[in-house]
């Protein structure tokens, strides 16, 4: 399910959707595997979760390296 569709469904079933999430068409994510920028609202929700997890993992690896090399 695409992000924009998920946001609309949540809104219609009664969830309060933060106002900045209605503006996602202006936001993009760089996909290194595709080598291009993707509009976040057009991304599949599972792709968004994987991208976030990948970004978080990279951040944690960098923190570990900083602690190791002090």
C-alpha positions as CSV (number, residue, x, y, z in Angstrom):
1,X,0.0,0.0,0.0
2,X,1.3,3.4,-1.0
3,X,2.0,6.0,1.8
4,X,-0.6,8.5,0.5
5,X,-3.3,5.8,0.4
6,X,-2.5,4.6,3.9
7,X,-2.7,8.2,5.2
8,X,-6.1,8.7,3.5
9,X,-7.4,5.4,4.9
10,X,-6.3,6.2,8.4
11,X,-7.9,9.7,8.1
12,X,-11.2,8.2,6.9
13,X,-11.4,5.6,9.7
14,X,-11.0,8.3,12.3
15,X,-7.3,8.6,13.0
16,X,-5.9,12.1,13.4
17,X,-3.3,12.6,10.8
18,X,-0.6,15.2,11.5
19,X,-0.8,18.1,9.1
20,X,2.7,17.7,7.8
21,X,1.9,14.2,6.5
22,X,-0.5,15.8,4.0
23,X,2.5,17.6,2.5
24,X,4.6,14.5,1.6
25,X,4.3,15.1,-2.1
26,X,7.0,17.7,-1.6
27,X,9.4,15.3,0.1
28,X,11.6,12.8,-1.6
29,X,13.9,10.0,-0.6
30,X,17.1,9.0,-2.4
31,X,17.1,5.3,-3.3
32,X,20.7,4.2,-3.6
33,X,19.5,0.8,-5.1
34,X,17.5,2.6,-7.8
35,X,19.9,5.5,-8.2
36,X,17.1,8.1,-8.1
37,X,14.9,10.2,-5.9
38,X,11.5,8.8,-5.1
39,X,8.5,10.8,-3.8
40,X,7.8,9.5,-0.3
41,X,4.0,9.6,-0.8
42,X,4.4,7.2,-3.8
43,X,6.6,4.7,-1.9
44,X,5.1,1.5,-0.6
45,X,4.8,1.5,3.2
46,X,7.0,-1.6,3.5
47,X,9.7,0.2,1.4
48,X,9.5,3.2,3.8
49,X,10.0,1.0,6.8
50,X,12.9,-0.8,5.3
51,X,14.6,2.5,4.2
52,X,14.1,3.8,7.8
53,X,15.6,0.6,9.3
54,X,18.5,0.7,6.9
55,X,19.2,4.4,7.8
56,X,19.0,3.6,11.5
57,X,21.3,0.6,11.1
58,X,23.9,2.8,9.4
59,X,23.7,5.4,12.2
60,X,24.2,2.7,14.8
61,X,27.2,1.3,13.0
62,X,28.8,4.8,12.9
63,X,28.2,5.3,16.6
64,X,29.9,1.9,17.3
65,X,32.9,2.9,15.2
66,X,33.1,6.3,17.1
67,X,33.2,4.5,20.4
68,X,35.7,1.9,19.3
69,X,38.1,4.5,17.9
70,X,37.4,7.0,20.6
